[in-house]
Amino acid sequence: MIKIQDIQIRDPFILRDGEFLYLFGSTDKDIWRADAVGFDVYVSNGDLATFDGPFPAFRPPAGFWATRNFWASEVHIWQGAFYMFATFKPNEGRRGTAILRSNDPLGPFQPWSAGPVTPPNWECLDGTLFIDRGKPWMVFCHEWQQVGDGEMCLMPLSPDLRWASAPPRLLFHASDAPWTRPLHGRDSGNYVTDGPFVYTAKNGDLLLLWSSFTEAGQYSIGVATSESGNITGPWRHQAEPLYAADGGHGMVFHTADGKLYLAIHTPNKTPNERPIFIELSEQDGVLSVTNNIIA
C-alpha cells in the first residue's frame, strides 16, 4: 500500500468501476523531459488515503508516434471497454490527444486512434470524453502557446472513438472568465486553458470544470455552466474559482457511498505535486468545497 502523500502525480483522474477506484494521471517523475516512460495506475478499494501500485497501464510500443509530454491520462468506460484519453507529443510535430483502449482498467492499453484525434496542425492537450444524449464528444484545449488566448474546444467523435467525425468548434476563450489573468504579465495576452472535465449536476445542469491562473498567479479551477444544457453551450462562467490555492486540473467523482469529491494536484510544481481529494457540496447546480480534505 502507498499513501497518497507519497504518490507523485499531476492531473489526477479517478475511475470508479464497481468497488474499486483507479487513479490515473501524469505519472512520469519528470513530465517535462524528452524521453517519456508511459502511464501508471494506482488502485484503491474505496479508501482514498491509500492505494496499491503503481501498475504499468501503458508503455509505448516500438515505433509509437510520440516520445515526450505523456500527460493527463484519464480512462472512461464506453461500450464495454476502457478508453484512455491522453496527451502526447512527437519529436517533430504538434502536441495532441490520442485515444488508447484496453479490456481491463489496469491495462495494458494499446493505441486505438491513428495518432492524435485533435487537429494535426494545432497544439492541443487535455482531451476529455463526454457522452451527450448517447453521442460521444471530446472537449479539449487549444493551447495558449499557439493562439495566445487559450481556447476551450469541442468536437464529435466517431461511435468507436477512433477519430473526430467533424471539425472542432470553439466553446470559449480563457479570458472570457472573470477570474482569469494572463501569464507573464497583464499585457502579455497569454491566457491558459487547461484540464477540462464535464459534470452533470443533480439538478441536470451541465458544468465544465477547467483550470487557469488568477490575479495572484495561482493555478486554480473554475466552473462554467451550459446555458442550453447541452455540451455545445453557450457557457456562462462563475465569477470566482471553485479552488484557488495552487492546485488544478480537477475532476469530480462519486465514491460508492455517494459522496462527491474533487480530485486535483497540488502544489503545481515538479517534483512536489501530489493528489488531494476534497469533498464537495452541491446545491442548485453550484459546487462548493468543504473542509473534508484527504491529503
C-alpha contacts under 8 A as a table, 3 or more apart, distances in Angstrom:
res1	aa1	res2	aa2	distance
1	M	50	T	6.17
1	M	51	F	5.47
1	M	52	D	4.77
1	M	53	G	7.18
2	I	6	D	6.64
2	I	7	I	7.35
2	I	50	T	5.40
2	I	51	F	5.28
2	I	52	D	6.06
2	I	53	G	7.27
3	K	6	D	5.44
3	K	7	I	6.91
3	K	49	A	5.86
3	K	50	T	4.44
3	K	51	F	6.46
4	I	7	I	5.08
4	I	48	L	7.80
4	I	49	A	5.71
4	I	50	T	5.84
4	I	51	F	7.16
4	I	274	R	7.11
4	I	275	P	6.45
4	I	276	I	7.53
4	I	295	A	6.52
5	Q	8	Q	7.81
5	Q	274	R	6.13
5	Q	275	P	7.29
5	Q	295	A	6.21
6	D	274	R	7.49
7	I	274	R	6.04
7	I	275	P	7.21
8	Q	27	T	6.90
8	Q	29	K	7.14
8	Q	271	P	7.00
8	Q	272	N	6.91
8	Q	273	E	5.79
8	Q	274	R	5.15
8	Q	275	P	7.54
9	I	12	P	6.58
9	I	25	G	6.31
9	I	26	S	5.64
9	I	27	T	5.06
9	I	28	D	7.73
9	I	29	K	7.96
9	I	265	H	7.03
9	I	273	E	6.05
9	I	274	R	5.56
9	I	275	P	6.45
10	R	25	G	5.84
10	R	26	S	4.93
10	R	27	T	6.77
10	R	72	A	7.23
10	R	249	H	7.93
10	R	264	I	7.90
10	R	265	H	5.46
10	R	273	E	6.25
10	R	274	R	6.95
10	R	275	P	7.28
11	D	25	G	5.00
11	D	26	S	5.93
11	D	71	W	7.83
11	D	72	A	5.30
11	D	73	S	7.83
11	D	195	G	7.49
11	D	248	G	7.51
11	D	249	H	5.17
11	D	250	G	6.93
11	D	264	I	6.52
11	D	265	H	6.05
12	P	23	L	6.58
12	P	24	F	5.75
12	P	25	G	4.54
12	P	26	S	7.27
12	P	72	A	7.39
12	P	249	H	7.46
12	P	250	G	7.26
12	P	251	M	7.81
12	P	263	A	6.24
12	P	264	I	5.94
12	P	265	H	6.41
12	P	275	P	6.30
13	F	22	Y	7.98
13	F	23	L	5.65
13	F	24	F	5.05
13	F	25	G	5.75
13	F	73	S	7.52
13	F	74	E	5.65
13	F	75	V	7.82
13	F	250	G	7.82
13	F	251	M	6.50
13	F	263	A	6.80
14	I	21	L	6.33
14	I	22	Y	5.48
14	I	23	L	4.78
14	I	24	F	6.40
14	I	74	E	7.75
14	I	251	M	7.92
14	I	253	F	6.83
14	I	263	A	7.52
15	L	21	L	5.70
15	L	22	Y	5.03
15	L	23	L	6.65
15	L	24	F	7.89
15	L	74	E	7.93
15	L	75	V	6.51
15	L	76	H	7.09
15	L	253	F	7.82
16	R	19	E	7.20
16	R	20	F	5.85
16	R	21	L	4.55
16	R	22	Y	6.32
16	R	253	F	7.84
16	R	254	H	7.89
16	R	255	T	7.47
17	D	20	F	5.50
17	D	21	L	6.46
17	D	22	Y	7.81
19	E	45	N	5.95
19	E	46	G	6.64
19	E	256	A	6.74
20	F	43	V	6.80
20	F	44	S	5.71
20	F	45	N	4.59
20	F	46	G	6.09
21	L	43	V	5.72
21	L	44	S	5.06
21	L	45	N	6.17
21	L	46	G	6.14
22	Y	41	V	6.57
22	Y	42	Y	5.70
22	Y	43	V	4.66
22	Y	44	S	6.50
22	Y	105	P	7.52
23	L	41	V	5.56
23	L	42	Y	4.96
23	L	43	V	6.24
24	F	27	T	7.76
24	F	39	F	7.66
24	F	40	D	6.77
24	F	41	V	5.08
24	F	42	Y	6.87
24	F	72	A	7.82
24	F	73	S	5.93
24	F	74	E	5.87
24	F	75	V	7.45
25	G	39	F	7.35
25	G	40	D	7.81
25	G	41	V	7.82
25	G	71	W	6.95
25	G	72	A	4.74
25	G	73	S	4.70
25	G	74	E	6.34
26	S	31	I	7.09
26	S	39	F	6.75
26	S	70	F	6.78
26	S	71	W	4.74
26	S	72	A	4.89
26	S	73	S	6.25
27	T	31	I	7.57
27	T	38	G	7.59
27	T	39	F	5.72
27	T	40	D	6.00
27	T	71	W	7.90
28	D	31	I	5.33
28	D	36	A	6.95
28	D	37	V	6.35
28	D	38	G	6.79
28	D	39	F	6.99
28	D	70	F	7.75
29	K	271	P	7.02
30	D	33	R	5.89
30	D	270	T	7.05
30	D	271	P	7.12
31	I	36	A	7.06
31	I	68	R	7.80
31	I	69	N	5.95
31	I	70	F	6.78
31	I	71	W	7.14
32	W	68	R	7.66
32	W	69	N	6.29
33	R	36	A	6.75
33	R	68	R	6.87
33	R	69	N	7.50
34	A	67	T	6.77
34	A	68	R	4.98
34	A	69	N	7.38
35	D	67	T	5.91
35	D	68	R	5.55
36	A	67	T	5.88
36	A	68	R	4.76
36	A	69	N	6.64
36	A	70	F	6.23
37	V	59	R	6.63
37	V	60	P	7.68
37	V	70	F	7.88
38	G	56	P	7.71
38	G	57	A	7.80
38	G	58	F	5.45
38	G	59	R	4.77
38	G	60	P	6.51
38	G	70	F	6.50
39	F	56	P	6.32
39	F	57	A	5.60
39	F	58	F	5.08
39	F	59	R	6.80
39	F	70	F	7.48
39	F	73	S	7.16
40	D	54	P	5.76
40	D	55	F	5.35
40	D	56	P	4.50
40	D	57	A	4.96
40	D	58	F	6.77
41	V	53	G	6.81
41	V	54	P	5.56
41	V	55	F	5.26
41	V	56	P	6.44
41	V	57	A	5.84
41	V	106	L	6.70
42	Y	51	F	5.86
42	Y	52	D	5.58
42	Y	53	G	4.79
42	Y	54	P	5.11
42	Y	55	F	6.40
43	V	51	F	5.19
43	V	52	D	5.10
43	V	53	G	6.52
44	S	47	D	6.00
44	S	48	L	6.72
44	S	50	T	6.67
44	S	51	F	4.65
44	S	52	D	6.27
45	N	51	F	7.93
46	G	255	T	7.17
46	G	256	A	7.39
47	D	50	T	5.98
47	D	51	F	7.56
48	L	51	F	7.22
48	L	277	F	7.69
48	L	294	I	7.08
49	A	294	I	6.37
49	A	295	A	7.02
55	F	106	L	7.06
56	P	59	R	7.07
56	P	106	L	7.58
56	P	107	G	7.50
56	P	108	P	7.28
57	A	105	P	7.93
57	A	106	L	5.52
57	A	107	G	4.66
57	A	108	P	5.03
57	A	109	F	6.08
58	F	107	G	6.76
58	F	108	P	5.58
58	F	109	F	5.28
58	F	110	Q	7.26
59	R	108	P	7.91
60	P	64	F	5.82
61	P	64	F	5.53
64	F	67	T	7.60
65	W	90	P	6.12
65	W	115	G	6.75
66	A	88	F	5.82
66	A	89	K	5.06
66	A	90	P	3.95
66	A	91	N	6.98
67	T	70	F	7.90
67	T	88	F	7.45
67	T	89	K	6.28
67	T	90	P	5.22
67	T	91	N	6.37
68	R	88	F	6.32
68	R	89	K	5.33
68	R	90	P	6.36
68	R	91	N	7.41
69	N	87	T	6.84
69	N	88	F	5.24
69	N	89	K	5.52
69	N	95	R	7.85
70	F	73	S	7.93
70	F	86	A	7.07
70	F	87	T	5.61
70	F	88	F	4.86
70	F	89	K	7.25
71	W	86	A	6.02
71	W	87	T	4.87
71	W	88	F	6.57
71	W	126	D	7.69
72	A	85	F	7.86
72	A	86	A	5.50
72	A	87	T	6.21
72	A	126	D	6.18
73	S	84	M	6.27
73	S	85	F	5.67
73	S	86	A	4.35
73	S	87	T	7.09
74	E	84	M	5.46
74	E	85	F	5.45
74	E	86	A	6.55
74	E	128	T	7.49
75	V	82	F	6.36
75	V	83	Y	5.35
75	V	84	M	4.33
75	V	85	F	6.36
75	V	105	P	7.67
76	H	82	F	5.67
76	H	83	Y	5.29
76	H	84	M	6.56
76	H	129	L	7.30
77	I	80	G	6.51
77	I	81	A	5.68
77	I	82	F	4.70
77	I	83	Y	6.30
78	W	81	A	5.59
78	W	82	F	6.40
78	W	83	Y	7.07
80	G	103	N	7.93
81	A	101	R	7.16
81	A	102	S	6.31
81	A	103	N	5.18
81	A	104	D	7.44
82	F	101	R	5.72
82	F	102	S	5.22
82	F	103	N	5.88
82	F	104	D	6.53
82	F	105	P	6.15
83	Y	99	I	6.58
83	Y	100	L	5.57
83	Y	101	R	4.55
83	Y	102	S	6.51
84	M	99	I	5.55
84	M	100	L	4.90
84	M	101	R	6.10
84	M	109	F	7.40
85	F	97	T	6.53
85	F	98	A	5.94
85	F	99	I	4.75
85	F	100	L	6.58
85	F	126	D	7.96
85	F	127	G	6.32
85	F	128	T	6.49
85	F	129	L	7.66
86	A	97	T	5.34
86	A	98	A	5.70
86	A	99	I	6.55
86	A	125	L	7.92
86	A	126	D	6.71
86	A	127	G	6.85
87	T	95	R	6.95
87	T	96	G	5.48
87	T	97	T	4.41
87	T	98	A	6.38
87	T	125	L	5.43
87	T	126	D	6.07
87	T	127	G	7.41
88	F	95	R	5.68
88	F	96	G	5.69
88	F	97	T	6.31
88	F	98	A	7.13
88	F	116	P	7.95
88	F	125	L	7.97
89	K	93	G	7.21
89	K	94	R	6.17
89	K	95	R	4.24
89	K	96	G	6.48
90	P	93	G	5.81
90	P	94	R	6.96
90	P	95	R	7.04
93	G	120	P	7.86
93	G	121	N	7.87
94	R	120	P	6.46
94	R	121	N	6.40
94	R	122	W	6.34
94	R	123	E	5.21
94	R	124	C	7.53
95	R	122	W	7.59
95	R	123	E	5.14
95	R	124	C	5.54
95	R	125	L	6.67
96	G	116	P	5.34
96	G	117	V	7.29
96	G	118	T	5.68
96	G	119	P	7.72
96	G	120	P	7.51
96	G	122	W	7.67
96	G	123	E	6.37
96	G	124	C	4.67
96	G	125	L	5.30
97	T	116	P	5.08
97	T	117	V	6.10
97	T	118	T	5.92
97	T	124	C	6.85
97	T	125	L	5.70
97	T	126	D	6.60
97	T	127	G	5.66
98	A	111	P	7.97
98	A	112	W	7.94
98	A	113	S	6.14
98	A	114	A	7.86
98	A	115	G	5.83
98	A	116	P	4.17
98	A	117	V	5.63
98	A	118	T	7.61
99	I	111	P	6.56
99	I	112	W	5.59
99	I	113	S	5.31
99	I	116	P	7.40
99	I	117	V	7.56
99	I	161	L	7.45
99	I	162	R	7.22
100	L	109	F	5.74
100	L	110	Q	5.23
100	L	111	P	4.43
100	L	112	W	4.60
100	L	113	S	6.74
101	R	109	F	5.12
101	R	110	Q	5.38
101	R	111	P	6.48
101	R	112	W	5.73
102	S	105	P	6.87
102	S	107	G	5.54
102	S	108	P	6.23
102	S	109	F	4.71
102	S	110	Q	6.47
103	N	107	G	7.14
104	D	107	G	5.22
104	D	108	P	7.46
111	P	114	A	7.51
111	P	115	G	7.99
112	W	162	R	6.21
113	S	116	P	6.78
113	S	117	V	6.81
113	S	161	L	7.37
113	S	162	R	4.50
113	S	163	W	6.24
114	A	117	V	7.57
114	A	162	R	7.25
114	A	163	W	7.72
116	P	119	P	7.53
116	P	120	P	7.14
117	V	120	P	7.92
117	V	162	R	7.64
117	V	163	W	5.44
117	V	164	A	5.88
118	T	122	W	7.32
118	T	124	C	6.80
118	T	164	A	7.51
119	P	122	W	5.35
120	P	123	E	7.90
122	W	142	H	6.86
122	W	146	Q	7.61
123	E	142	H	6.03
123	E	143	E	5.61
123	E	145	Q	7.60
123	E	146	Q	6.29
124	C	140	F	7.09
124	C	141	C	5.54
124	C	142	H	4.66
124	C	143	E	5.44
125	L	140	F	6.23
125	L	141	C	5.44
125	L	142	H	6.91
125	L	143	E	7.11
125	L	194	D	7.78
126	D	140	F	5.48
126	D	141	C	6.21
126	D	194	D	6.80
126	D	195	G	5.49
126	D	196	P	6.88
127	G	138	M	6.04
127	G	139	V	5.54
127	G	140	F	4.15
127	G	141	C	7.00
127	G	195	G	7.91
127	G	196	P	7.41
128	T	138	M	5.39
128	T	139	V	5.38
128	T	140	F	6.37
128	T	196	P	6.67
128	T	197	F	6.38
129	L	136	P	6.86
129	L	137	W	5.87
129	L	138	M	4.76
129	L	139	V	6.65
130	F	136	P	5.92
130	F	137	W	5.34
130	F	138	M	6.24
130	F	139	V	7.57
130	F	198	V	6.62
131	I	134	G	5.67
131	I	135	K	5.32
131	I	136	P	4.52
131	I	137	W	6.13
132	D	135	K	5.25
132	D	136	P	6.43
132	D	137	W	7.22
132	D	230	N	7.29
132	D	231	I	6.74
135	K	156	P	7.72
135	K	157	L	7.96
135	K	159	P	7.25
136	P	156	P	6.15
136	P	157	L	5.55
136	P	158	S	7.23
136	P	159	P	6.64
136	P	161	L	7.65
137	W	154	L	6.96
137	W	155	M	5.75
137	W	156	P	4.31
137	W	157	L	5.39
138	M	154	L	5.73
138	M	155	M	5.53
138	M	156	P	6.24
138	M	157	L	6.75
139	V	152	M	7.15
139	V	153	C	5.68
139	V	154	L	4.50
139	V	155	M	6.71
139	V	196	P	6.79
139	V	197	F	7.90
140	F	152	M	6.00
140	F	153	C	5.36
140	F	154	L	6.35
140	F	195	G	7.90
140	F	196	P	6.66
141	C	150	G	7.16
141	C	151	E	5.73
141	C	152	M	4.82
141	C	153	C	5.94
141	C	193	T	6.00
141	C	194	D	6.25
141	C	195	G	7.71
141	C	196	P	7.68
142	H	146	Q	7.67
142	H	147	V	7.41
142	H	150	G	6.05
142	H	151	E	4.99
142	H	152	M	6.33
142	H	153	C	6.78
142	H	193	T	7.64
143	E	146	Q	5.68
143	E	147	V	6.38
143	E	148	G	7.62
143	E	150	G	5.25
143	E	151	E	6.66
143	E	192	V	7.22
143	E	193	T	6.89
144	W	147	V	4.94
144	W	148	G	4.31
144	W	149	D	5.37
144	W	150	G	4.06
144	W	151	E	7.26
144	W	190	N	6.04
144	W	191	Y	6.13
144	W	192	V	5.64
144	W	193	T	7.15
145	Q	148	G	5.91
145	Q	150	G	7.83
145	Q	190	N	7.67
147	V	150	G	6.17
147	V	151	E	7.76
148	G	189	G	5.98
148	G	190	N	4.60
148	G	191	Y	6.38
149	D	173	H	6.16
149	D	174	A	6.10
149	D	175	S	6.63
149	D	189	G	6.20
149	D	190	N	5.31
149	D	191	Y	4.70
149	D	192	V	6.87
150	G	173	H	5.69
150	G	174	A	5.33
150	G	175	S	7.88
150	G	190	N	7.26
150	G	191	Y	5.40
150	G	192	V	5.06
150	G	193	T	5.05
151	E	170	L	6.85
151	E	171	L	7.46
151	E	172	F	5.96
151	E	173	H	4.53
151	E	174	A	6.13
151	E	193	T	6.17
152	M	170	L	6.22
152	M	171	L	5.46
152	M	172	F	5.43
152	M	173	H	6.18
152	M	174	A	7.42
152	M	193	T	6.51
153	C	168	P	6.30
153	C	169	R	5.59
153	C	170	L	4.61
153	C	171	L	5.27
153	C	172	F	7.30
154	L	168	P	5.37
154	L	169	R	5.37
154	L	170	L	6.50
154	L	171	L	6.70
154	L	232	T	7.50
155	M	164	A	6.68
155	M	165	S	7.63
155	M	166	A	6.40
155	M	167	P	6.23
155	M	168	P	4.42
155	M	169	R	6.32
156	P	164	A	5.84
156	P	165	S	5.60
156	P	166	A	6.03
156	P	167	P	7.95
156	P	168	P	7.70
157	L	160	D	7.90
157	L	161	L	5.66
157	L	162	R	7.39
157	L	163	W	5.82
157	L	164	A	4.38
157	L	165	S	5.11
157	L	166	A	7.56
158	S	161	L	5.08
158	S	162	R	6.25
158	S	163	W	5.69
158	S	164	A	5.97
158	S	165	S	5.32
159	P	162	R	7.91
161	L	164	A	7.77
164	A	167	P	7.21
170	L	173	H	7.97
171	L	232	T	7.08
171	L	233	G	6.96
171	L	234	P	6.98
171	L	235	W	7.21
172	F	176	D	6.64
172	F	235	W	7.44
173	H	176	D	5.43
173	H	177	A	7.92
173	H	193	T	7.71
174	A	177	A	6.19
174	A	180	T	6.95
174	A	191	Y	5.65
174	A	192	V	6.06
174	A	193	T	5.56
174	A	212	S	7.44
175	S	178	P	7.23
175	S	180	T	6.13
175	S	181	R	7.19
175	S	182	P	7.94
175	S	191	Y	6.26
176	D	237	H	7.77
177	A	180	T	5.89
177	A	237	H	5.55
177	A	238	Q	7.49
177	A	239	A	7.32
178	P	237	H	7.44
178	P	238	Q	7.82
178	P	239	A	5.75
178	P	240	E	7.47
179	W	214	T	5.99
179	W	215	E	7.53
179	W	222	G	7.96
179	W	239	A	6.25
179	W	240	E	5.74
179	W	241	P	6.64
180	T	191	Y	7.49
180	T	212	S	6.38
180	T	213	F	5.55
180	T	214	T	4.86
180	T	215	E	6.81
181	R	186	R	6.92
181	R	191	Y	6.59
181	R	213	F	5.88
181	R	214	T	5.16
181	R	215	E	5.29
181	R	217	G	7.74
182	P	185	G	6.27
182	P	186	R	5.63
182	P	187	D	7.58
182	P	188	S	6.51
182	P	189	G	5.90
182	P	190	N	5.05
182	P	191	Y	4.54
182	P	192	V	7.31
182	P	213	F	7.16
183	L	186	R	7.26
183	L	188	S	6.79
183	L	189	G	7.63
183	L	190	N	5.44
183	L	191	Y	6.11
183	L	192	V	7.52
183	L	213	F	7.46
183	L	217	G	7.79
184	H	188	S	5.95
184	H	190	N	7.33
185	G	188	S	5.53
186	R	189	G	7.09
191	Y	212	S	7.41
191	Y	213	F	7.87
192	V	211	S	7.65
192	V	212	S	5.17
192	V	213	F	7.03
193	T	210	W	7.01
193	T	211	S	6.09
193	T	212	S	5.62
194	D	210	W	5.82
194	D	211	S	4.85
194	D	212	S	6.21
194	D	249	H	6.63
195	G	209	L	7.68
195	G	210	W	5.17
195	G	211	S	5.77
195	G	248	G	7.79
195	G	249	H	4.53
195	G	250	G	6.69
196	P	208	L	6.56
196	P	209	L	5.50
196	P	210	W	4.39
196	P	211	S	7.24
196	P	249	H	7.34
196	P	250	G	7.74
196	P	251	M	7.95
197	F	208	L	5.64
197	F	209	L	5.12
197	F	210	W	6.52
197	F	250	G	7.26
197	F	251	M	5.68
197	F	252	V	7.96
198	V	206	L	7.13
198	V	207	L	5.71
198	V	208	L	4.57
198	V	209	L	6.34
199	Y	206	L	5.98
199	Y	207	L	5.11
199	Y	208	L	6.33
199	Y	209	L	7.76
199	Y	252	V	7.35
200	T	204	G	5.90
200	T	205	D	5.82
200	T	206	L	4.68
200	T	207	L	6.10
201	A	204	G	5.21
201	A	205	D	5.20
201	A	206	L	6.26
201	A	207	L	7.00
201	A	282	E	7.77
201	A	285	G	5.46
202	K	205	D	7.34
202	K	282	E	7.85
202	K	284	D	7.75
202	K	285	G	6.89
203	N	284	D	6.15
203	N	285	G	6.02
204	G	229	G	7.70
204	G	285	G	7.56
205	D	225	T	6.93
205	D	226	S	7.13
205	D	229	G	6.04
205	D	285	G	5.72
206	L	225	T	5.79
206	L	226	S	5.51
206	L	229	G	5.60
206	L	230	N	7.02
206	L	231	I	7.43
207	L	223	V	6.52
207	L	224	A	5.64
207	L	225	T	4.65
207	L	226	S	6.44
207	L	285	G	7.91
208	L	223	V	5.56
208	L	224	A	5.11
208	L	225	T	6.36
208	L	226	S	7.85
209	L	221	I	6.64
209	L	222	G	5.75
209	L	223	V	4.59
209	L	224	A	6.58
209	L	250	G	6.96
209	L	251	M	7.08
210	W	221	I	5.57
210	W	222	G	5.57
210	W	223	V	6.52
210	W	249	H	6.62
210	W	250	G	7.01
211	S	219	Y	6.98
211	S	220	S	5.47
211	S	221	I	4.41
211	S	222	G	6.06
211	S	248	G	5.80
211	S	249	H	5.71
211	S	250	G	7.51
212	S	219	Y	5.84
212	S	220	S	5.65
212	S	221	I	6.60
212	S	222	G	7.68
212	S	248	G	7.95
213	F	216	A	7.82
213	F	217	G	5.55
213	F	218	Q	5.36
213	F	219	Y	4.71
213	F	220	S	5.71
214	T	217	G	5.13
214	T	218	Q	5.45
214	T	219	Y	6.85
214	T	220	S	6.80
214	T	244	A	7.58
215	E	218	Q	7.46
218	Q	244	A	6.35
218	Q	245	A	6.30
218	Q	246	D	4.88
218	Q	247	G	7.71
219	Y	244	A	6.62
219	Y	245	A	7.06
219	Y	246	D	4.65
219	Y	247	G	5.50
219	Y	248	G	5.90
219	Y	268	N	6.90
220	S	241	P	6.59
220	S	242	L	7.70
220	S	243	Y	5.58
220	S	244	A	4.39
220	S	245	A	6.57
220	S	246	D	6.11
220	S	247	G	5.65
220	S	248	G	5.17
221	I	241	P	5.50
221	I	242	L	5.59
221	I	243	Y	5.18
221	I	244	A	6.46
221	I	247	G	7.52
221	I	248	G	5.51
221	I	249	H	7.04
221	I	250	G	6.83
222	G	237	H	7.70
222	G	238	Q	7.10
222	G	240	E	7.01
222	G	241	P	4.28
222	G	242	L	5.31
222	G	243	Y	7.12
223	V	237	H	6.15
223	V	238	Q	5.85
223	V	241	P	6.86
223	V	242	L	6.66
224	A	235	W	5.78
224	A	236	R	5.24
224	A	237	H	4.18
224	A	238	Q	5.85
225	T	229	G	8.00
225	T	233	G	8.00
225	T	235	W	5.35
225	T	236	R	5.17
225	T	237	H	6.43
225	T	238	Q	7.75
226	S	229	G	5.08
226	S	230	N	6.33
226	S	231	I	6.93
226	S	232	T	7.72
226	S	233	G	4.69
226	S	234	P	5.64
226	S	235	W	4.51
226	S	236	R	6.36
227	E	230	N	7.79
227	E	233	G	6.00
227	E	234	P	5.64
227	E	235	W	5.92
227	E	236	R	6.62
228	S	232	T	7.91
228	S	233	G	5.71
228	S	234	P	6.59
229	G	233	G	6.95
230	N	233	G	5.70
238	Q	241	P	7.19
241	P	244	A	6.02
242	L	287	L	7.36
242	L	288	S	6.63
242	L	289	V	7.16
243	Y	247	G	7.26
243	Y	248	G	7.69
243	Y	289	V	7.57
244	A	247	G	6.81
246	D	266	T	6.13
246	D	267	P	5.54
246	D	268	N	6.02
247	G	264	I	6.15
247	G	265	H	5.50
247	G	266	T	4.40
247	G	267	P	5.70
247	G	268	N	5.98
248	G	264	I	5.28
248	G	265	H	5.87
248	G	266	T	6.98
248	G	268	N	7.53
249	H	264	I	5.81
249	H	265	H	6.94
250	G	262	L	6.41
250	G	263	A	5.34
250	G	264	I	4.60
250	G	265	H	7.62
251	M	262	L	5.69
251	M	263	A	5.43
251	M	264	I	7.04
252	V	260	L	6.83
252	V	261	Y	5.46
252	V	262	L	4.49
252	V	263	A	6.13
253	F	260	L	5.71
253	F	261	Y	5.51
253	F	262	L	6.76
253	F	263	A	7.88
254	H	257	D	7.74
254	H	258	G	5.50
254	H	259	K	5.35
254	H	260	L	4.55
254	H	261	Y	6.32
255	T	258	G	5.29
255	T	259	K	5.37
255	T	260	L	6.63
255	T	261	Y	7.73
256	A	259	K	7.51
259	K	279	E	7.17
259	K	280	L	7.93
260	L	279	E	5.78
260	L	280	L	5.51
260	L	281	S	7.26
261	Y	277	F	5.98
261	Y	278	I	5.29
261	Y	279	E	4.27
261	Y	280	L	5.42
262	L	277	F	5.50
262	L	278	I	5.03
262	L	279	E	6.23
262	L	280	L	6.60
263	A	275	P	6.81
263	A	276	I	5.93
263	A	277	F	4.72
263	A	278	I	6.62
264	I	275	P	5.71
264	I	276	I	5.72
264	I	277	F	6.71
265	H	268	N	6.89
265	H	273	E	5.80
265	H	274	R	5.23
265	H	275	P	4.51
265	H	276	I	6.20
266	T	269	K	7.67
266	T	272	N	7.77
266	T	273	E	5.02
266	T	274	R	5.52
266	T	275	P	6.57
266	T	276	I	7.24
267	P	272	N	6.46
267	P	273	E	5.03
267	P	274	R	7.03
268	N	272	N	7.69
268	N	273	E	5.89
269	K	272	N	5.75
269	K	273	E	5.81
270	T	273	E	5.91
275	P	295	A	7.01
276	I	293	I	7.05
276	I	294	I	5.73
276	I	295	A	4.71
277	F	293	I	5.73
277	F	294	I	5.04
277	F	295	A	6.59
278	I	289	V	6.63
278	I	290	T	6.90
278	I	291	N	7.61
278	I	292	N	6.04
278	I	293	I	4.47
278	I	294	I	6.35
279	E	289	V	6.30
279	E	290	T	5.74
279	E	291	N	7.48
279	E	292	N	5.53
279	E	293	I	6.33
280	L	287	L	6.39
280	L	288	S	5.52
280	L	289	V	4.69
280	L	290	T	5.68
281	S	287	L	5.79
281	S	288	S	5.23
281	S	289	V	6.36
281	S	290	T	6.75
282	E	285	G	6.48
282	E	286	V	5.57
282	E	287	L	4.65
282	E	288	S	6.37
283	Q	286	V	5.32
283	Q	287	L	6.76
290	T	293	I	7.58
